Structure formats: structure tokens, C-alpha cells
Amino acid sequence: MPPPADIVKVAIEWPGAFPKLMEIDQKKPLSAIIKEVCDGWNLPNPETFALQNADSTNFYITEKNRNNIKNGSILRLTTSAAQMAQQLHERIQSSSMDMKLDALKDLANSSRDITFAQEFINLDGISLLTQMVESGTERYQKLQKIMKPCFGDLLSFTLTAFVELMDHGIVSWDTFSVAFIKKIASYVCKSAMDTAVLQRSLAILESMVLNSQDLYQKVAQEITIGQLIPHLQGTDQDIQTYTIAVINALFLKAPEEKRQFDEDNVNILDCPLTEMAHILAQKQLRSIILSNVIRSNKPINDEMAHQLYVLQVLTFNLFEDRMMTKMDPQDQAQRDIIFELRRIAFDVECESNNSGSIEKRKSMYTRDYKKLGFINHVNPAVDFTQIPPGMLALDNMLYFARHHQDAYIRIVLENSSREDKHECPFGRSSIELTKMLCEILKVGELPSENCHDFHPMFFTHDRSFAEFFCICIQLLNKTWKEMRATSEDFNKVMQVVKEQITRALTIKPNSLDQFKSRLQNLSYTEILKLRQSERMNQEDFQSRPILELREKIQPEIMELIKQQRLNRLCEGTCFRKISSRRRQDKFWYCRLSPNHKVLHYGDLEESPQGEVPHDSLQDKLPVADIKAVVTGKDCPHMKEKGALKQNKEVLELAFSVLYESDEYLNFIAPDKHEYCVWTDGLNALLGKEMTSEFTRSDMDTLLNMEMKLRLLDLENIQIPEVPPPIPKEPSNYDFVYDCN
């Protein structure tokens, strides 16, 4: 007979005693179980004891997480969290450096547990740690001089405990003093600092900047790009990662309004977002990251790849202002840029106002603007009133004309000598190409939480976006000629060019020259071959019999997809709780019961290895109680958190289950695939249609596979468009055999 579901068999350890095997009744209060254990070892004052997991986490067992205890678990009887917090609070204030060091080491380990953290914070422990960091007493200074390793450990454990305690989100970051910020910044600015101390200090600065605009102002007054660069020139990839994370945080929080920029005193606070690019270029940050990080001998880990991706996105987002700025046709300075394009292309100087008649000059300008490929020949400034790409297109055109003058003149003159219908309009092409490149690189969008998709080639040049444009505009002109396109084919050419660019980017070229070489191999002829090959692989037959067969087997495939979605829900998924710091991992797990009637869910201390059993998930939600499933900005948690609303990627992964009157269960999927699986599965449980893009993709894949299998015997046989004619009836039915 199986044991009752509420009874868990465990082993409990106590130092100096043999482990005790006992059965825990989950219905009994935890305090009663602890008293029973203490009585077995004749230990007084059971209220000062608690149970811990005897594993690497050493997390306390509480009423909230006790359902995570499994049969065969090993627990440890230990001092209660409140008692432990009180003891450590006293020990870290000891006059003995050895005792203080041991206490801080224990505190750093214990602070990962939210139960202990809450108790220590209740004793004003955070303030005590910040005072220890701020004080810089003579004792610490002397210790630093005569016992450097010991000082490094002491400070490292102090900062580690601080980081762990703050990661629980119990205390606001806005409560810290300028003295504390200055002290943390000083550890980052020192040339020789213990690695662990430097890493923790960088992590603290990143969190401060991301969590408070006020703290951003204070941190930015203490840290400059020049002080961060030496940490990128080392060999420790963790330090490099944290350094780039701090730069990204400062970059992300930089004010958008324009301010005066002093190149001799490069302080981040004094610089608007639009001036950050000048700082990065002046301090050679890009080239240092390229040589010491991207091209180093060490493989780039996921966290570093993410930070490089974030830096890439934020750098491209500097162009958003120009991309969304319309040209003012009456602005003479902006009109002079167009005059400069004309001057470089046709080697003419701007005529004085009294040279020739006004009509003659207008006619000359109109002719040249037509050759330059503008849509509005009379006033080409009107072409740049479209946003996006706005003034960014004109910036790119001017860069191309000045820095690749021969190629610019060749393209303009080459096209102006063709027939009108066969010319590739440089002006119109540049505007549409700039808009396309902004879409490909997602200019103006915030970085994704989980993306690692950075391109090394964009770190090889100070003006990588402009150089990217210069390569692509020459590709566009080349493709136009290969397609023998006319003005009516403009959109078709742009589609081919977009395909060429995206295919070339997929191989992640290490340099712009590699990207250019890849494009040379992706000629229009090659694109046609690739398309033909993909079409043949898809075997997308369009004849009526094939379409009828597809419609007939489609319900079977949809049922198969539905079962797969429900099976995945039964396996369950670990969801990450979004927090202010990316590296803080808080998890919860949700899965569907095998009978498809209940959703089981609960918090986890760490990411699970495999499935989490139903009985360890303490909360339940009957499927019958679910009223609706909402996604994106309609989710309650997206309405509550303003910061998350701005992140398009998080919005695309958010969904909520609404039940009863105003209750809801909020999700943020780990990736797009899990999002589609869960929204499909929940809709299937509610009897609604599965509409995700993954369902459409799975439907196409499975349908095509099934079609191929069913049509295997018809290979090389042409399928008629219409059914064959019905033959005439036979003259007699003598050939019929009566089986009876």
C-alpha cells in the first residue's frame, strides 16, 4: 500500500550525532516537526532551531517552501534564521580580524537565502555593511598595507554579502549615501584592486544605475569611460563582462537632451545620449573591445555575448534621433548638404546669385537633381521629410560622397547616362536602403533580455553604420544592373537586396571586408538558385487535387499539434521572474496535470534539472476556473511595470491566465517557442483556436511531410489539374461475380 501523499520520508542531520530517519507529516506545523526533532536529541529551546536543506544551497525550510521536500531528502537541524542573523550581525562587528573575516564569509554564503536575508535586513544589516564600506578606518588602511590578501577577502565578502542581500529586492537602491557610492567607485578606479572586489563593485554600480535615475546621476559623477577602459584591457573575461555591463547601463540611462560636451574632461554625466558616440570613439573603446574581447584567444561566453549585443543595439540607437528627424525644406544649412552632393557628383561650384537668369539656374538644378535620383527634382529636400529614415538617409549619402567619392561619382554618372526607365535612382535608393537597414538592425528598439546576436564586424570601424550603408548602396546598384531592372521593378530590387544582406549577416562576418566578399558571392543569379532550391524542397504544389488533399488531412495535423502542446504543458516549464538585474535568477515552475484538469505551480530556489514533480508544486489552479488568456500589453503585470512596457521583447513573451473575478497568474516565457507552446496549449484547453506563428510553422512542416509521404508513389508523374473523365458504362455486367 503506497504511503499517504502528505507523508515524506527524510534523513535529518545534527553535528556530532547519527542522522535520524523520520517521516514528516506535511499537515503538521513546521514548528511542531522541529520540536519533535529537538526532543529526539534532547535539545532545549526548539524555537531557536530550524531545518535546512543539506545541499550546496543550505536554504532554510519554511512553511512556504516545505512542499519542495521530496522523499529521500537530507535535511539539517540548524540555528534558526533569526538567531543566525543576530549572531552574524554581532560577529561582523568583532574587533578580531580573523573572527570578522569568518563572519563575513558566512554572511556572504547565507545571504543567498531569502529567509535569512529578511531576518538580517530586519536588523538593519544593510546599513551596517554600507557603514563598514564607507568608514575606511585606520584599521582597514593598515590591514590593506600589511595584509593585502586578507584585506581583499574581507572587502570581497562584505561586498558579496551586500550584492546577495540587495538581489532579493527587499531594500530600495535609492537609500544609499553619496559616501558609499564614492567608495564603491574608488574601488573601480584603482589600478590594482582585488579581482573579487572589482567584480562586486562593478556589479553594484550597474545595479545602482539601472535601478535609480538619481543614483545614475551620482554614479556618473564618479566614473568616466577612461577609468573603465583599463579593466577591458585585462584577461579576466568576467571583469570585462561586468565593465561592459556598467558602460551599457550608463549608456542606457544617459539623458536624451543635448548638453555641452567637453572633450578634455570626459564625464558621462555631462554628455547627452547623442554625444555618447563621440566619447566612445575618442577613448578608443571600440578598438579595445575588438582587440581584447572579440579577437582574444578565449571563447566568448553567453553573458559577454549578451553585453556586446546590448552595446551594439545602444550604439545603433544613437541614430534614432536623426532617423526620426524630418528635413526642413527652408533650412539653408540642410539644403547646403544637398548642394554638396551635387557639387561632388558633377564637379561644379555653387553659382553666385547674379550668374545667369533665375530660370536658367532652376533648370540646371532640376536637371542635376534628376540625375542624382531624387523623386522631387525641384526641391529634393521634400524627399527627406519621410520618417523613418529622415535626415539619417542624407547623412549616409553625404558620408558616401565624401569618403567613397570615386564609387559615388561612378554610380551617379553611370545611371545618369542610362535611359530614364533603366536608371537606378541614387537618391530614392539611398532613402529606401537606409530605412531597410534600420529595420534589419532594429534601430530604435530596446535590447532584448535574452539575445546574444552581436556582429563582430560592427566593432571594426568607428562609423560602422555609415560604412555598412556604403557597401549596401553599391550592392544595390550592382543588383539593379544584374536584374536589368526598370523603375517599375524598384520594389523587387529592394526585396532581393534585403535578402542578400540578411543572408550575408547570418554567417556573422568578422569584418566589413568579409561581409563585402560574402555579398559578392550572393549575386542575383545565386539568389535565384537559392530560391529555386528552397522551392523544390518545399514542393509547394498548387494543383487542385493537391490542395483538396491538404484540406482533408489538415484537421488530423491540427489535432496532432494540439496533443503535442498539451503534452508539453504536462512536462512543464521553468519561468524566470523578471528583476532589475539580469543576473539575478529567481524561478518558478508551472505544469499541467496528466488529466488536463489542473495547473500546478510554485516557486523554485534554482533552475531545475529536468521535470519538477506535481507534489512539489504547492499551488493549484483548476482549468475549469480559467476565464481567459491575455497576451502582451493586455497582461496585468505589463500594465503594472512601466519599465517592462517599454521593452518590446518582454511584451512579446508576456501572457496571463485570468480566473475567478479579478485573479490572474502572470507569465513571462523564457523564449518565443515556449510562449507559443503555452499560449497554444492554454487556448486548446479552453476550446479556442491555436493561432501562434509556431502553430502555423508546425502545420506547414507536418503537412508538407505528410503530403510527401502520400505522394511518394506519384514521383515523376504529372498530376492533372482536373479529374479524369468518367468512362462510359459497359454494355453488360457479365463480368460481375456474386460472392454469395
N, C-alpha and C positions, 0 to 999 in steps of 0.2 A: 504494500500500500504506500503510495507516494506521501512524503511529508507535507504538512499544511503549507500553503503558499506564504504565510506570514512568519514561518519559522526559518531562520537562516543559521547554518552551522558554520562556526568560525573558530579560529585559534586566537587567543589573546596573550600577549607577552607582557612581562614585567621584569625589569632588570634584577638579576640575582635569583630568579625563580623559574621553575619549569613552565613552559607555555601551558595555558589551560584551554582545553577544548570545551566549548559550550554552545548551546542553542540559544539564539536571540529571538525573542518574540517581538516582531516589529509593531505589534499593537501596544506593547508596554511603553511607558515614557522612558526616554533615554536616561533620565536621572535614576530611575529605578534599576535599570540594567547596570549602570555604573556602580550603584550601591551594592548590588549583588556581587559584582566582580571584586570590589574592595573588601567586602565581608569575607570572600573566599580566601583572601590573602591577609586578613586581619588588619586592614589599613583604615585608620580613623579619618574622619572628615571627608567623606566621599564627594562633598560638594566642591572640593578643591582639585578633583581629578576629572579627566576627560578621556575619550577614546580617539586614537589617531590611526590613520592608515599606515601600516608598517611597510611602506614602499618608498620610492625616491621622492614622492611629494610630501609625505608626512602631514597631510591635510587633516584637520580636525573633523570628527564625525559630529554632525549637528542634526537637529530634527528635520531640517530642510533637505540635507543630502543623505540621510541614513538609508534611504531606499536604494542607494547605489551599492550598498554592501551585498556581495554575492556569496553563495555557498563556497566554502574553501578559502575565504579571505583571511588574511592575517592582520590582526589589529594590535595596537599597543596601548596599554594604560599609561597615561602620562599626566603631567600637570595641566590643569585647565588653562584655556586661552587667557582668561583674565589674570590668573596667577602668574603665568609665564610672562605676560606683558608687563606686569608690575615688577617682576624680578629683573627683566632685561632693562626696564626703564631706570632702575636703580643701578644696575651693574655698569651701564654705559657711562654713568657719571662718576665711576670709581677713579680714585687718584692713581691707582696702579695701571700702568700702560698695558701690561700683559692681560689683566682682567678686562680692561676696556676693549682690547683687541678681540678677545674671545667673545665678549658680549656682542660686539658689533657684527662679528661673523655669524653668530647665532641669529641675530636680528635680521640680517640680510637673507638668511635661509627661511626664517619663519614668516617674513613679511609677504611671501608669495601667497599665503593662506589668508583669504578674506576674513575668516573668523578671528584669527589672531590680529590682523591688520585693524579691524574695527575696534578691538579692545585697546590696542596700543595707541591708536589715534584718539580714543576717548580720554587717554591720559595726557593729551596734548603732546604726543610723541613727535609729531611732525615739527612742531615749534622747537622742541629740544634739539632735533637733528640740524635744523637750519641755524640755530644759535651756535652749535658746535662748528659748523662750517664757517659761519660769519666771524666768529671770535678771533681766530688766528692768534691764539695766545702764545706767550713766550715758550711755554712747554712744547707746543706743536712746532714752533720755529726751531727750537733746539733739537727736537726729535728729528726734524727734517734734515738737519745738518749732520747729526752724528749717527742716525739710524734710518737712512733713506728708504730701504726696503720696508721697514716696519711702518714708517710714516705713509708710504704708498698703500700698504694694506689697510691701515687704519682709515685713511680717507676713502679708499676704494669701497670698503664695506659700508661706510657711512652713506656714501652716495648711492650704492646699490640698494641699501635698505630704503632710502628716500624714493628712488625710482619705483621700486616694487610697491611701496605704500601708495604712491600717487597714482599708479596704474589702475588701482581699484576704483578710481573716480569718486571717492568719498569726500575729498577735500578739494576746494576750488583752487585753481592756479593763481587767481587774482590776489591771493592773500600774502604773497611773498614780498619782502622788502627789497629796496634797491641795493642794499649792502650784500644780500645773498646773491643777487644777480651778478653784481660786480665780482664777487668771489668766484662764482662758477665760471664767469667769462675769463677771469685771470688764469684759471687752470687751462683753458683752451688756448690762451695767448702765449703761455710759456713755451719756450722752445724745447725744453727737456722735461717731460712730465710722464709719470707712470701711465702705462697703456690703459689699464683698467680705469684709472681716474679720468683720463682723457675721454675714453669711450662713454662713461657715465655722464660726464659734463656735457658732451655734445648731445646726448640723448635728452638731458634735462633742458638744454637750450631749445632744441627742436620742439619739445612739448610746450614750453612756455610760449613760443612764437605762434604755434598752431592753435593754442587754446585761449589766447587773450590778445586783443589788439593793443591793449595798454602795455602788456608785457613785451609785445613786439617792439614798441617804441623804446622801451628801456633796454632791451637786448641789443637792438640795432645801434644804440649809442655806444655800446661797449665792444662790438665786434665789427671788424672790417673784412672785406674779401681778402686783403693782403695777409691778414693774420690767420685765415683759414687755409690758404694755399699750401703752406709747408706740410700740413697733415696729408695732403693729396700726393705729395712727393715721396712719402714713405712707402713701405712694402706691406703694411698691415691692411688687408682689404676691409676688415671690419671698421677700422678708423676711417678709411677713405669713404666707406658707405655712409657712416654717420656724418661725416663732414659734408658730403653732397646733400644729405638729408637736411642739414641745417641751412645750407645755401638755398635749397628748394623751398624750405619753409619761409625764409626771409623773402625770397623771390615771390612766393605766393601771396604774402601779406603786404608787399610793397604798395604804398599809396599810389593811386592812379592819377591824381592831379599832378600837374607839372610844377617842378621846383628848380631852383638854381643848382647847377652841378659843378662842383669844384674838383677838377682832375687831380690837383695836388693833395687833396685831403679826401680820400675815397671812403666816405662813411655811408653805409647803406641807408641810414635814416634820411639823409639829406637828398636822396635820389628818388625821383619818381619811377614808377614802373617802366615808363618809356625810356629812361636813361640807364636801366639795368644792363642793357646790351653793351653800352659804352664801357661800363665798369668791367664786365666780363672780358671784353676784348682788350681793355687796357692792361688788365692784370694777367693776361695770357691764360686765363682759366681753361679755356677750351683746349689749347695745345697741351697743357699739363695733364688734363684728364685723358686726352688722346694717348699721350706717351706713357703715362704712369698707371693708367687704369685699363683703357680699352686695348692697348697694344702691349700690355705687360704679359709676362710668361704664365701668370696664374689665370685659370678659367674664371669667367665672371659668374658669380652666384646669382640666385634669383633676386635677392634683395638689392644687390648692386644694379642688376639689370633694370629693376623697377625704378630705382632712383635716377638712373641715366635716362630712362624713358620719361620720367616726370620733368627732368631738366630740359629735355628735348621739346616736350609739349609746351612748357612755360616759355621757352625761348621763342618758339614759333608764335605763341600767343601775343608776343610783343607787336606782331604785325596786325593784330585785330583792330587797333585804333585806325591805322591807315586803310585797312580793308573796309571799314565801315564809315570812312570819311568821303563824302561827295566832293567833287571838284567844283569850285566856284567859278563859273564861266567869266565872271567880271574881275577875278583876282589876277592882276598883271604878273605877279611872281610865279603863279602856277601856269599861266599862259606862256611865260618865258621858257618853261621846260619843253613845251611842245615846239616852240621856235628852235630850241636847241636840237631836238630830234630832227627837225627839217634841215638845220644847218649842217649837222654831221652827215646826214644821208646824201645831200645834194651839193655839199661843199659851197654853200652860199652864205654870204653875210647878210644880216638884217638890214634892209634898205632904210635909208633915212626917210622921214615923213615927206620930204619935198622931192624925192626921186620918182618921177613918173606920176601918172594920174592915179587917183584912189582906185578907180575901176580896174586899171591895169594891175595894180598890186593885189587887189582882191582876187582877180582871175588867176594870178600866178600862185597865190597861196592855195586857192581851191584846187588847182591842178596838182600841186605838190602834196597836199593833204590826201588827195585821192590816191596818189602813188604810194603814200605811206599806209594806205589801207584803212583809213578811218571811215566810219559809217556816215558821220556828218562832215561833209567836205568843207562847208563854210565855217563852222565853229566846232572843231573836234573836241573842245572842252566838254561839250554836251555828252560825248561818249563815256566820260568818266564820272557821270552822275549816277550810274548804276552801282548799287551796293548789295552784296559784295560784287566786285573786288575794289571799287572805289579808287582812291589815289594809289593803292598798292600796285595796281597794274602800271600806272605811269612811272612809279619808282623803278619797277623792274625793267621797263622799256629804256629808261634813261641809263640804268646800270649797264644793260646790254650794249647800248650805243657807245658808251664811254669806255668800257672795259673789254669789249669784244667788237671793236669798231669795224674791222675787216669783215667779219661774219655779218654784222648788222648791215653794212653798206651793200654787201653781196646779195643778201636776202631782199632788201628793198628794191635795188636796181634790177635784180633778176625778175622779180614779179611785176615791176612796172613796165618791163619790156614785153610781157606776155599779152595775149588777148585778154580783154576785160573779164570774160567769163572763166578763164583759166588761171587768173592771178590768185595767189594766196594772200589775202589782205593782212598785212603785218599788224596794223592797229587792232582790228577786230579780233584777230587770232590771239594777240597778247592779252587782251582783256579777258577773253573766254578761257585761255590757258591759265592765267593767274587765278581765276575763280575755281577752275578744276583742281589746281594744285592745293589751294586752301581746303577744298573738300577732301582730297586724298589725305592730307596731313592733319585734318580736323582742327584747323586754326580757329581759336576762339572757344574751344571746348575744354573743360577742366580735365585733368588727368584721371584715368581710370584707377580704381583701387587695386586691381589685381593684374594689371597689364605689365609685361616686360619687353614690349615691342619697340626697342630703340634701334636706330640705324647708325652704325659707326660712321658712315660717310658724311653725315651732317656735323660731325665733330672735327672734320678735316679742313674746314675753311671758316674764316671769320664772317663771311657773307654767304653762308651755305644756301640759304633760300634763294637769293638772287642768282647764284651760280646754278642751282637746280633749275631755275627758270630758263637760264641761258642755254643749257643743254636741251631742255624740252622744247624751246621755241625752234631750235634748229632741227630737232626731230620732227616737229610738226610740219615744217617746210619740206623736209625730205619725204615724209609720208604723203604729203599733198601731191608731190611730183610722181611718186610711185603709183598712187591711185589715179593719176591723171584726172584729178578732181576739178569740178567747176564750182561756181558759187552755190549752186543748189545742193552740193554734196558736203557743205561745211559741217553740218552736224554729224554726218557719217565719219568724216575725217577725225573729228574730235573724239568720237567713240573709240576709234581704232587707236588713237594716240593715248587715250586713257588706259586702254587695255595694255598697250606697250609699256607704259610707265608702271602700272601696278604689277605686271608680270616681272619686270626688271627689279622692282623693290622687294619681291618675295625672297630673293636669294640673299638679301642683306649685303649689298656690296660694301667692301671696306673703304672705298674711296670713290670720289666723283668720277675719276677716270675709269674705274671698274664699271660703274653704273653706265657710263657713256659707251663702253665696249659692249656691254650686255645689250644696250639698245640697238647697236649696230647689227647685232645678230637677230634682233626681233624686227625684221623688215615687214612690210605689208604682206609680202608673199609668205613669209614664215607664219604670220598671224593667221592667214587664210588656211595654211596647212594645219595649224593647231586647232582652229575652229572645226575644220573638216574632220580631223581625227576625233575630236570630242563629240561631234555629232554622230559619227559612226559608232562610237562606243555607247552612246545613249540609245541609238536605234529608235529614234522617236518617230515611229510610223504614224502617218496621218490618214491612212485609208479608213473608210467607214467600218469595214469588218473589225479592224484592229481597235478602233475607238469603241465599238459596241462591246468587244470582249473586255476592254479596260473597265468600262462602266459596270459590267456584270461581276467582275471579281473585286471591284473596289470596296464593297461592304465587307468582304472577308478580310481584306487587308486592314481596314479601319478597326475591325474587331481585334485583330492580332496586335495592332498598335495599342489599343485600349488595354488589353491584358498585360502588355509589356509595361505600360505606365503604372498600372496598379501593382504589378509585381515589384517595380522599383520603389513605390511608396511603402510596400511591405518591408523591403530591405531597410529603408530609412536613409536619412541624410543628416550629416553634421552641419549645422549652420553656425556662422561666426557672428558674434554680436559686434556691431559697428561701434567703434570708440574713437576718441580724438587722436590716439596714436596708433598707427598702423601695426606696430609690432606687439601690441597688447592683444593677446589671444584669449578671448572668452567664448566658450562654445555652448551650444545646446543642441539636442538631438530630437528628431521627430520621426515617427514611423507609423504606418497603418497596420492595424491588426490583420491576421490572416483571413478573418471572415469579412473584412472590409467594412466593419461597423464602428470602429473606434480609432481615433488618433491618439497615440501615446507620445508624450514629450516630457522633457526635463533638462535641467542644466547639467553640464559636464565640467569637470575641473581641467581636462586637457582633451586634445583631439583624439578620438578613439581609433584603435587599430582594428578595423572590421566593424561588424554589426554590434549594436547595443541591445541587450535583451529587453523585452517588454517590461518584465518585472522590475527592472532597474530604473524605469522612467516613471516618476511619481505622479505625473498629471495626465488626465484623460479628457478627451473631447469626443462625445458621440457624433458620428457623421450625421445622424438624423437631426441634430441641433444646428447644423451649419445652414445659415441662411443665404450666404453669397460669398463669392471670391472676387476681390477687387485687386487691381494692379496699379503700379506706377504712382502718380501724384494723387490718386484717389485713396491711397492707403493712409490710415490714421497716423502711422509713425513717420510718414513723409510730410504730413501737414504739421506735425509737432516740431520736427527738427529742421529749422531753416537752413542750416549748413548743408544738410543732406539734399535738400530740394535743389540746390544749385548743381549737384553732381549728377550729370545725366546718366552716367554708368550705373550709379546706385539706384536711381529711379527705375532704370530698365530691369533691375534684378529684384525689385521690391514687390511683394504681394501680401495680402492679408485675408484671413478667414474670419468672416463676421458670423457671430452666433448669438442666440438669445436676443435681448433688446439692444444693448449697446456694448456688448463684449466683443473682443477681437483678439486674434492670435496673429502676431506680425512676423513676417519672414523677410530676410534678405539672402537670396540664393548665392552660393559660392561662385557660380558661373552661369552663363546663358543656358547651357544644356540642362542643369539642374532646375533652373527657373522654368523652362519649358516642360520638363518632366512633371514637376509638381503642379503647375497650373493646369496642364492637360489632365493629370490624374484626378485632381480635385474637381474639375469640371465634369469628368467622366462619372465620378461618384454622385454628382448632383444631377446626372442625366442630361448634361449640356454638351454642346459640340466642342471638340478639341480643335482650337484654331491657331496654335502656335506655329512658328516657322519651322520648328523641328518636326512637327507632325506632317507638314507639307513635304519636307525633305524626305522623311522616312517613307511617306506614302509613295513618292516618286521612285525612290530606290527600290522598295519592295515590289512595287507594281511593275517596274521595268524588269526586275529579276524574274518575277512570275511570268511576265509576258515572254521573256527569252526562253524560259523552260517550256512553256506551252507551244511556242512556235519553233522549237528546235527541229522538228521533223520537216518543217517547211523551208529549211535553208536553201537558198538559191532558187526558190520557186516564187514567181511573181504573184502576189496576192491581188486579185481583180478588185476594181473599185466598186463594181456592182455584183450582186449574187448571180450565179449561172442560171440560165433559163430552165424552167421546169420541163422535163421531157414529156412527150405525148404519152397518153395512156396506151398500154399494149392492146393488141387486137383481142387477146383472150388471156385468161388467168390459169391455163392448164398447168403452169409450172409451180403453182402453189401447192405445198404439201401439208396435208392435215395431220398434225401430230397426234390427234385423238384417234 
